[in-house]
Amino acid sequence: MTTELSITGMTCGHCERAVREALLAVPGVENAQVNLPAGQATVTGSVDPQALVQAVSAEGYSAQLRS
């Protein structure tokens, strides 16, 4: 399953890396790609989408599921 997120608050490569690491730490995530310029992330794996949003929020960024 692929989940796409819109992420706000990222301003640099460190932010991008922090969001990617937070997403990868969620149980069930197989891969996470974060695109700083586009402000989005694509996550593959069998995972609750709300857990992804919470993981990003815990790092201090805002995330919303993309439709």
C-alpha positions in Angstrom: 0.0 0.0 0.0 1.2 3.5 -0.8 0.3 6.5 1.2 1.0 10.1 0.2 1.3 13.0 2.6 1.6 16.7 2.3 4.1 18.1 4.8 4.6 21.7 5.8 7.3 23.2 8.0 10.3 21.6 6.3 12.9 24.2 5.3 16.2 22.3 4.8 17.8 19.0 4.2 17.9 18.3 8.0 14.1 18.7 8.1 13.7 16.3 5.2 15.9 13.7 6.8 14.1 14.1 10.2 10.8 13.5 8.6 12.0 10.5 6.6 13.6 8.9 9.7 10.3 9.5 11.7 8.3 7.8 8.9 10.7 4.9 8.7 10.4 4.3 12.4 6.6 3.7 12.2 6.0 -0.1 12.4 4.9 -1.5 9.0 6.7 1.1 6.9 8.8 -0.5 4.2 10.1 2.7 2.5 9.7 6.4 2.8 10.6 9.1 0.2 10.5 12.7 1.3 10.6 15.6 -1.3 11.5 18.9 0.4 10.8 21.2 -2.6 7.4 19.6 -3.2 6.5 19.3 0.5 5.4 15.8 0.3 6.2 12.2 1.3 5.4 8.9 -0.2 5.4 5.9 2.1 5.0 2.2 1.2 4.0 -0.5 3.5 1.1 -1.8 5.5 0.6 1.0 8.1 -2.2 3.1 9.6 -2.0 6.5 7.8 -2.8 8.3 11.0 0.3 6.8 12.6 2.3 8.5 9.8 0.7 11.8 10.5 1.4 11.5 14.2 5.0 10.5 13.6 5.6 13.7 11.5 3.8 15.8 14.0 5.9 14.5 16.8 9.0 15.9 14.9 7.4 19.3 14.8 6.0 19.4 11.3 2.5 19.3 9.9 1.2 16.4 7.8 -2.0 15.7 6.0 -3.1 12.8 3.9 -3.1 13.5 0.2 -6.2 12.5 -1.7 
